[in-house]
Every structure is written in C-alpha cells, then in structure tokens.
Amino acid sequence: MADHAPDAPGEAEPGADLNEADLIEAGRQLFAGECRFVFAAQRLEQVPPPAGVEVAFAGRSNVGKSSLLNALTGRRALARISGSPGRTRQFNFFDLGGRLMLVDMPGYGYAAASRSIKQDWQGMMFEYLRGRPTLRRVLLLLDARIEVKPADVAVMELLDRAAVTYQLVLTKADAVKPAALGRKAAEVEILARKHPAAHMEMLVTSAESGAGIAELRGVLAALVDG
C-alpha cells in the first residue's frame, strides 16, 4: 500500500512552524500561479503517472466541488459547474503552477446513478486512493446546509481503510445562519474524532462569499512546502 502518512501522529504537521498570516501569504503565492486542466480519466488505467504533490477533492454530487475549485484558483470556469447532480463521472486533474496537482474526484451519493456506476466509482476511487504515492490529502466536502448523509460516512470509512489522511471541509457556509453554522461545525468536528484517518482541523468555506478560501489555500501551501 502506498505511504500516505506525511502528517501521521508523531510527525510535525506541515506548516506548523508558520503563523496564520504566513500561511495565508504562502497560499496566496501558490494560487497566484497558472492553473490549467491537464487530464481526465474515466478508468484507473487512464490516470496519469504520479508526479509532484496531489490533493484530491471528494464529496457528494452538488456539494460544491467545482465552485470551490474555481474560488481557490480565482477562475470562474476552471471546473465546470453542472446543474445536474451526478454529472461528473471522471477524475479531472488540474496543474497549479507545476507545484500542486488538484484532483476533482467523481461525485458520489446521487440516487439516480445506477448501482453499477456507483460500484465502479467506489472501486476506482479506492484503488486510486491506495495506490497514489503522491497523494498528500483528500479534502472531503460536506454541505453546511444539510445533515451528514450515510454516503458521507461510508466514504469516510473507505478513506480510513485506505489509510489516506482526509480533512473535512464545510461548503456553502454563506447559506447558513451563524448559530446553525456553529452547531454544524461542532457536529462535524465530533464526527472527525471518530475516524482514525480524519484530520482534526475542520474548515468552513463559501465559494460565494470567499469565506475560508484564503485559509484553505494556506493549508494546501503547507502541504506543498512541508
């Protein structure tokens, strides 16, 4: 199995020696680089060879993966935003300035997807996670407006089995009132503590308002430079 433990217990967290302002500046510089779509893969054998640091984005269909990628990179249409849930059925690779590969994974949990497609997605996802030595972290996106779904927990368990460090990211925070958002964040933090591969720091973001985007860029910059 590939080693995905650069931030395993007992090892320093990437960026731990930098303060928040330094991390945000490092993230700004990283995402000032050109970001371009480089590859799409519908089967595992089509995935490009590992090269450099990779961070993958996972989440339910319509959780806002494409919107978050566009907000992070400052591009309106880097990743296509579909009004039809379950449209993304492939791995999309985006090269950020030759320093970081952003991987948009297929959405999951869409009821209208056939059972065979769901099984294919899960199988391909698991094999990718276990066999990708350059994968530093998975960002698992959860919609701040709705409850955590059984499919989300199932993917967390899959990530635990694959021994891949993943970080929970709340999306669409602008659509939730502060008190409700605080309760949601606390609920997700408790959930993370129940899963061995989950990172303890949960992030709250909004692609619409820009909340949390600078902080997330800083997290990713620390992974690249750590």
C-alpha positions in Angstrom: 0.0 0.0 0.0 1.2 3.5 -0.8 2.5 5.6 2.1 0.1 8.4 2.8 1.4 9.4 6.2 3.5 12.6 6.0 1.3 14.0 8.7 0.8 10.9 10.8 0.8 11.0 14.6 4.2 11.9 16.0 5.2 13.9 12.9 5.1 17.6 12.6 2.0 19.0 10.8 3.1 20.7 7.6 3.3 24.5 8.2 3.3 24.0 12.0 6.2 26.5 12.3 4.3 29.2 10.4 1.8 31.6 11.8 -1.6 32.1 10.2 -0.6 35.3 8.3 2.5 33.5 6.8 0.3 30.5 5.8 -2.2 32.8 4.1 0.5 34.6 2.2 2.1 31.3 1.1 -1.3 30.2 -0.1 -1.8 33.5 -2.0 1.5 33.0 -3.7 0.8 29.4 -4.6 -2.6 30.1 -6.1 -1.2 33.1 -8.0 0.3 30.6 -10.3 -1.4 29.5 -13.5 -3.9 26.6 -13.0 -4.9 24.6 -16.0 -6.8 21.4 -16.8 -4.4 18.7 -17.9 -6.1 15.3 -17.8 -9.4 13.4 -17.4 -9.7 9.8 -16.6 -12.7 7.5 -16.5 -10.8 4.4 -15.7 -7.9 3.8 -13.3 -5.5 2.8 -16.1 -6.1 6.2 -17.6 -4.9 8.1 -14.6 -1.6 10.0 -15.3 1.6 8.8 -13.7 2.3 10.3 -10.2 4.3 13.5 -10.3 4.6 16.0 -7.5 2.2 16.7 -4.7 -1.5 15.8 -5.2 -4.6 16.9 -3.3 -7.9 15.3 -4.1 -11.4 16.9 -3.7 -14.2 14.4 -2.8 -17.8 14.9 -1.9 -21.4 14.2 -2.7 -22.8 15.3 -6.0 -23.7 19.0 -5.9 -21.7 19.6 -2.7 -19.9 22.4 -4.5 -16.5 20.8 -5.5 -16.4 22.7 -8.8 -17.4 26.0 -7.2 -14.7 25.6 -4.5 -12.0 24.8 -7.1 -13.0 27.8 -9.1 -12.9 30.0 -6.0 -9.5 28.7 -4.9 -7.9 29.3 -8.2 -9.7 32.6 -8.9 -11.1 31.1 -12.2 -14.8 31.3 -13.0 -14.9 28.3 -15.2 -11.8 26.2 -14.5 -14.0 23.4 -13.2 -17.4 23.1 -14.9 -20.4 23.6 -12.6 -23.3 21.4 -13.6 -26.9 21.9 -12.6 -27.5 18.1 -13.0 -26.3 16.1 -9.9 -24.0 13.2 -10.8 -22.7 14.7 -14.0 -19.0 14.4 -13.0 -18.1 10.7 -13.7 -14.4 11.0 -14.1 -11.2 12.2 -12.3 -10.2 15.6 -13.5 -6.6 16.7 -13.0 -5.6 20.4 -12.7 -2.0 21.5 -12.6 -1.3 24.5 -10.4 1.9 26.2 -11.5 3.8 22.9 -11.7 3.7 22.7 -7.9 0.4 21.1 -7.0 -2.0 18.8 -8.8 -5.6 19.3 -7.8 -7.8 16.3 -8.5 -11.5 16.6 -8.8 -12.9 13.1 -8.0 -16.3 11.8 -9.2 -19.2 12.8 -7.0 -21.0 10.2 -5.0 -24.4 9.5 -3.4 -26.6 10.6 -6.3 -29.7 8.4 -6.2 -30.3 8.5 -9.9 -26.9 6.9 -10.7 -27.2 3.3 -11.5 -25.9 0.8 -8.9 -23.2 -0.4 -11.4 -21.9 3.1 -11.8 -21.8 3.6 -8.1 -19.9 0.4 -7.6 -17.4 1.4 -10.4 -16.9 4.8 -8.8 -16.2 3.3 -5.4 -13.9 0.7 -6.8 -11.9 3.1 -8.9 -11.8 5.7 -6.0 -10.5 3.1 -3.5 -7.8 1.8 -5.9 -6.7 5.4 -6.7 -6.5 6.3 -3.0 -4.5 3.2 -2.0 -2.1 3.4 -5.0 -1.2 7.0 -5.3 2.1 7.7 -3.5 2.0 11.5 -4.3 -1.5 12.0 -2.7 -0.9 14.1 0.4 -4.5 14.7 1.5 -8.1 14.3 0.5 -10.5 17.2 1.1 -13.9 15.7 1.9 -16.5 18.3 1.3 -19.8 18.4 3.3 -22.7 20.7 2.6 -23.2 23.0 5.6 -26.9 23.3 4.8 -27.8 19.7 5.3 -27.2 16.8 7.6 -24.3 14.4 7.1 -25.6 11.6 4.9 -24.9 7.9 5.2 -22.9 8.1 1.9 -20.6 10.7 3.5 -19.9 8.4 6.5 -19.4 5.4 4.1 -16.7 7.4 2.2 -15.1 8.4 5.5 -14.9 4.7 6.3 -13.4 4.0 2.9 -10.8 6.6 3.4 -10.0 5.2 6.8 -9.5 1.8 5.2 -7.3 3.3 2.5 -5.2 5.0 5.3 -5.3 8.3 3.5 -5.4 11.5 5.6 -8.5 13.5 4.8 -9.8 16.8 6.0 -13.4 17.7 6.3 -14.5 21.0 4.6 -17.9 22.6 5.0 -19.1 24.3 1.9 -21.9 26.8 1.2 -21.5 28.4 4.6 -22.9 31.7 3.4 -26.3 30.0 3.2 -26.4 29.1 6.9 -27.1 31.5 9.8 -24.1 31.8 12.2 -25.7 29.9 15.1 -26.7 27.0 12.9 -23.3 27.0 11.3 -21.6 26.8 14.7 -23.7 23.8 15.6 -22.9 22.2 12.3 -19.2 22.8 12.7 -19.3 21.3 16.2 -21.1 18.2 14.9 -18.6 17.7 12.1 -15.7 18.1 14.5 -17.1 15.4 16.7 -17.6 13.1 13.7 -14.0 13.6 12.7 -12.7 12.4 16.0 -14.4 9.1 15.4 -12.4 8.4 12.3 -8.7 7.4 12.5 -7.6 8.9 9.2 -9.5 12.2 9.6 -7.6 15.4 10.2 -8.7 17.1 13.4 -8.9 20.6 11.8 -12.2 21.2 10.1 -12.5 24.1 7.6 -15.6 26.2 6.9 -15.8 27.8 3.4 -18.1 29.6 1.0 -17.2 29.9 -2.7 -19.9 32.6 -2.9 -18.6 34.9 -0.2 -15.0 33.8 -0.2 -15.1 32.8 3.5 -12.4 30.4 4.4 -10.8 30.4 0.9 -7.6 32.1 2.0 -7.2 29.7 4.9 -7.7 26.7 2.7 -5.1 28.0 0.3 -2.7 28.2 3.2 -3.4 24.6 4.2 -2.6 23.4 0.7 0.5 25.6 0.5 1.8 24.0 3.8 1.3 20.5 2.2 3.4 21.6 -0.9 6.1 23.2 1.2 6.1 20.9 4.1 
